[in-house]
């Protein structure tokens, strides 16, 4: 599978029109990942399109360093989502400084996240976890990425990801029980 | 530590995987296709644009300004900075010019040893301006006080106003020809200049006939030198107006002006308008004052006419010669201010002076004009000797007419003098073997009706 993925990436580097194959292969995964994080359809579409444009623009800079091309796309999507949250937080600070009464968006985000995650017991427990533990669980069990890929997406050490996964599951079990 | 895949976390992991299966995330296929189309269109257009850009660059028609500025942004940034430096440099180069003009004055100033002489000269210079002020008071047309007028004259901001006042001065004095006001109008604002003014005073006192300040071309050069060099000194010494003008040392510049006027009297009227630019004010003002003192009787006619009408005894040749002798030593001693200007001025001065004396000598010796009436019987051969004796006895007074009458005795005559001033006198002359001699009546004997007369030396 990695060989096929590597072949597609190499073809896309040579011929940009071959990037369509990578787009078709990883679009659903990136879309779901962003949808779980944002849950706003328009925002999801914007972040998805931004992710693939960035991937195409920096395709020649991609190198095989032990993780898949999907992990590289997840990393781009992760950064775009964080950037979007950062911009949203700045916009809210500005509005607060202007003296306008704005509802607590964080509660809305949590509410949307809970709603998007099927309001199940699992998602209720996920909502109680902190951001890093929740992100690790998503990438580990929902996106089915390896520790190396998770480390690449989150910008952490690969050896340290095993410990973080164990701590996240431990917290999840404590909350679930 | 249990591994994440151990049985310890199995129930938790099953819950998570079950939740994953339960999630219902619908992918918007329309969005997926639209985004794919857009990306493919841009991807297909990107190489075309790149190829077009390459072709245009190869043909030379295409010029990427962005790439150019990115490549040469640092050299291009130097251009405005260099322009700014050039502007600053040019403005800095203009500074020495202004400083140079200011430095001209101190360079013209004499050495500390000569500054004392200059200060004395400046003090002497102020007298002409003072005389002008007094003349303003005579005219009655002046409104400004004397102090203000002197200050304005030194600054020479409005020379025309002061020129008109000087014209009034001339009319008030009545000593200068009113038919030629242009001569006086040429005198600009009173700017007593340290070198020119004292020279003019000294020369005028000795030679009162030649007072016309002539602003010719040569004089204009001299005036320019004095203006640039010595005006500050004059301003500082305006209070020293009381020193007599006789102490002033004459200098060549003034003499040149006067001499040229005498040598070319007709050119004066033509050249005089230039004096407003040159400002020979300090020269004319003392002239007017000298005319009052030295030539009180010459009230009619222009300056040129005055020279012709002067009586011979008033302007003897000896006076003219003494003035020339007084001037020449000054040329060597009292010109420490600026050697360059003095050298230029001094040379024509010495050449013109002999012409002045020659002209004055012509007019100084006119033929005597008087009339003699002989009422007594005197032979014609004896009349010449008698007339010489009669003139000799007239003294310093100018004889207008004489009447020779018979005396009370033989060989004694009585002469009635009528002088030009209207006075009369009677004198006796007695004839002896040597000729006619003045005699005085000594005593009279009433009883014998006789007279005794003594010869003149007994008078």
Interface residues (C-beta under 8 A of the other chain):
Chain A: X16 X17 X19 X20 X23 X24 X27 X28 X31 X32 X35 X36 X41 X45 X48 X49 X52 X53 X56 X116 X117 X118 X120 X121 X122 X123 X137 X140 X141 X142 X162 X165 X166 X169 X170 X172 X173 X176
Chain B: X1 X2 X3 X4 X9 X11 X12 X13 X15 X16 X17 X18 X19 X20 X22 X23 X24 X25 X27 X28 X31 X32 X35 X36 X38 X39 X40 X43 X44 X46 X47
